[in-house]
Amino acid sequence: MKPARFTYHDPVSRDEALALLTSYADDAKILAGGQSLIPLLNMRLAQPAHLVDINHLTELAYIHEEKGGIAIGALARHRDAEHSAIVRRLCPLLAEAMPLVGHAPIRSRGTICGSLAHADPTAELPAVLLALGGHVYAESHEGTRTIAAENFFISELQTTLHSTELLTGVWFPAAPAHTGAAFLEICRRHGDFALVGVAAQITLAEDQHIAEAHLALVGVAPTPLRDIHSEELLRGELPETGIFREVAARIMSMLRPGSDIHASAEYRRSVAGVLVERALSLASERARQSIEGEEKKR
């Protein structure tokens, strides 16, 4: 199929892009990587009257350290983050998730911020942002808003981003020392959206008790789901199978996923429990290896 007729705009400055969004509001869509938008246009599931291409705003193609974390601009591609030494060093959970995002050609064009704005509940990056408690920057002619991850995702493919706002960047907090991360998912084939996925990050204290835990799931709710109560249960515990199974059982009991042609609710609930236990175990083992590596250097 071909998209419905629209007017194409190619702004060369941020002010010009924001002016277009102000003028056309609900009738406009932003084009960055286009890996989600273009298929929607071709299937006529999205029919904007105006398309605002921001690819000339090259000042937004950044990945750098900022305020104890990593700031990523609206035009930074998935591939940029996947191969970034800064991401690997400061944000292991994001580094773990990047190779799972689509296929290589998609990661070469798709953007981090585009994935977040699209807000697919089975996508990896919204879960990473939510698990770590990061935030996004939304800019309009009225100014810039900082929106915490827990306030950004509303429902399936819906966020609190206003139609006159441009998502200019995202910030992920840096992981403390002695941190391990894991992102595990089940999908029909590599590169597909996950049927169920789990993002886990564990930080160990010097005595190898859990000092900090982050946990989020995809594919089990209309938005990525963070379980703060389970994170609190993990803190102060030894990273052992017993506590991981307890957390997995608790999560399984609270989940109310939907059924579709890909998987039943019962299957999603069961797989979520298995992946939670495995992801927590793997993240903890990687955190332990970090401690052992430092001890060998002393």
Secondary structure, DSSP 8 states (H G I E B T S, - for coil): ------EEE--SSHHHHHHHHHHHGGGEEEESS-TTHHHHHHTTS---SEEEE-TT-GGG--EEE-SSEEEEETT-BHHHHHT-HHHHHH-HHHHHHGGGSS-HHHHHH-BHHHHHHHT-TT-HHHHHHHHHT-EEEEEETTEEEEEEGGGTEEETTEES--TT-EEEEEEEE---SSEEEEEEEE-SSTTS--SEEEEEEEEE-TTSSEEEEEEEEESSSSS-EE-HHHHHHHTTS---HHHHHHHHHHHHHH------SS--HHHHHHHHHHHHHHHHHHHHHHHHHHHHHHHHH-
